[in-house]
Amino acid sequence: MSDSGSNAFPSSAKVVVIGAGIVGNCLVGHLSRLGWTDMVQIDKGPLPNPGGSTGHASNFIFPTDHNKEMAFLTIDSQNQYIDAGLNNTCGGIEVAREPQRLEEFKRRMTSAKAWGIEASLVTPAEIKEMVPFINEDILLGGYYTPSVSVVDSLATGTKMREEAMANGVLHVFANTEVLDVETEDVPGGKRVTAVVTDKGRIEAEYVVVACGVWSPRIAAMAGANIPLTPAVHQMADVGPIDILQESNKELAYPIIRDMDTFCYERQSSGSMEVGSYAHRPILMRADDIPSNAESALTPTELPLTYDDFDPQMEQAIDLMEMLGDAEIRYAINGLLSLTPDANPVLGETPRCATCGARLPCGSRKAPASRSSSPSG
Ligand SMILES: Cc1cc2nc3c(=O)[nH]c(=O)nc-3n(C[C@H](O)[C@H](O)[C@H](O)COP(=O)(O)OP(=O)(O)OC[C@H]3O[C@@H](n4cnc5c(N)ncnc54)[C@H](O)[C@@H]3O)c2cc1C
């Protein structure tokens, strides 16, 4: 099925964007605003949720980062969600169980002040006032950011994509899989010439890989390397919980990040999403991710491995006893992208330091290539 409003599959385009997650969707929207035309966007899954990481993210944004560029990138992204009317501000508290973490919070205050982010250090009693169901006895303090929010990444992506379509500069093809990226030899290296899909071949001047966890697989089709690894991040939806249901809101309480156990608790209407980064590294190869047809849910929602999650669930229950009385209603080994330095992978395929040609070239084995990728 095409989302393009026209059944004709194009034989050429100036730009082909592969992927209709938050990255691909925002990219086509921004290129359209910058005056780009003749664009095609392709995704192998159905719209509006093609089955990538965007469809099941917890979708929260904490603005403070010690790294200035990342903090400003996050704030800019949040402002875009605000402009789209799809930002739900609920506040967030990062809590400390260990004295060293309290020290780190003081450092966070320094970064917040430097980058102009409103934040404050709060006592266990103040945390309890904001989150009445928390066990403040095991906490030493917290770092509170009122501007923390949850955003609607699927709706924002759809809005950006549809804006570009309405401007007449974008054709979108869902349920269309990219099978190959063709290149030609140019002096000293290679350049992209076409994208081959199961619906046909599109000649293109520019190709953007916005394929999240699949990006290394797509880049390899062009002989390039995108340095990211699909990794599991576990998340469970626990409910129903009376106090949350009674709030009658999607988000009545601040999001808690339990920094010493690497877990978070985020209200989702009548239940609580409990996410964990504490488990052993569970890594995958992009080639081994199941297809949409093979997946019980989507390709990036794999079955939860309970042995990995149970210890973190115990710690979550220590923090919020009510979690122990509720059911796990939905639970996944969710897939997201990990990069070597935990920063986004963004920009053009780099040039070879030896010959200046776009990589891969003949001078040496291709090192890291760059493409659009997530920041989550
Ligand atoms: C459980 C969980 C919770 C998370 N919570 C948060 C959070 O609270 N805050 C946050 O900022 N981030 C969060 N993230 C991370 C966030 O989900 C990702 O960073 C983000 O969604 C990545 O977007 P993307 O557009 O790069 O990739 P995706 O959304 O994965 O999009 C890539 C697209 O490429 C398409 N594609 C792949 N191969 C092909 C092909 N051959 N042909 C055509 N199309 C193809 C796929 O179908 C897919 O739609 C979370 C992740 C997980 C797993």
The ligand as a Gaussian input file, in Angstrom:
#p B3LYP/6-31G(d) Opt

LIG

0 1
 C       11.498000       0.158000      25.247000
 C       12.062000       1.431000      24.662000
 C       11.794000       2.641000      25.287000
 C       12.342000       3.823000      24.780000
 N       12.051000       4.992000      25.395000
 C       12.585000       6.150000      24.941000
 C       12.315000       7.370000      25.595000
 O       11.609000       7.405000      26.606000
 N       12.869000       8.505000      25.089000
 C       13.654000       8.473000      23.958000
 O       14.133000       9.540000      23.526000
 N       13.927000       7.326000      23.308000
 C       13.418000       6.167000      23.781000
 N       13.692000       4.995000      23.130000
 C       14.549000       5.037000      21.935000
 C       13.740000       5.458000      20.709000
 O       12.659000       4.575000      20.562000
 C       14.621000       5.408000      19.442000
 O       15.811000       6.130000      19.642000
 C       13.925000       6.018000      18.218000
 O       12.583000       5.582000      18.129000
 C       14.676000       5.635000      16.951000
 O       13.997000       6.187000      15.849000
 P       14.502000       5.886000      14.354000
 O       13.638000       6.680000      13.441000
 O       15.968000       6.085000      14.279000
 O       14.312000       4.321000      14.147000
 P       12.965000       3.398000      13.941000
 O       11.792000       3.969000      14.638000
 O       13.409000       2.044000      14.326000
 O       12.720000       3.519000      12.399000
 C       13.515000       2.833000      11.440000
 C       12.624000       2.427000      10.303000
 O       13.424000       1.873000       9.241000
 C       12.616000       0.935000       8.589000
 N       13.468000       0.011000       7.804000
 C       14.462000      -0.774000       8.269000
 N       14.987000      -1.520000       7.279000
 C       14.313000      -1.188000       6.149000
 C       14.382000      -1.626000       4.795000
 N       15.256000      -2.570000       4.379000
 N       13.522000      -1.092000       3.897000
 C       12.617000      -0.125000       4.282000
 N       12.512000       0.316000       5.556000
 C       13.346000      -0.208000       6.482000
 C       11.912000       0.201000       9.726000
 O       10.754000      -0.506000       9.312000
 C       11.618000       1.328000      10.695000
 O       10.303000       1.825000      10.587000
 C       13.171000       3.786000      23.616000
 C       13.449000       2.565000      23.007000
 C       12.913000       1.401000      23.519000
 C       13.242000       0.099000      22.846000

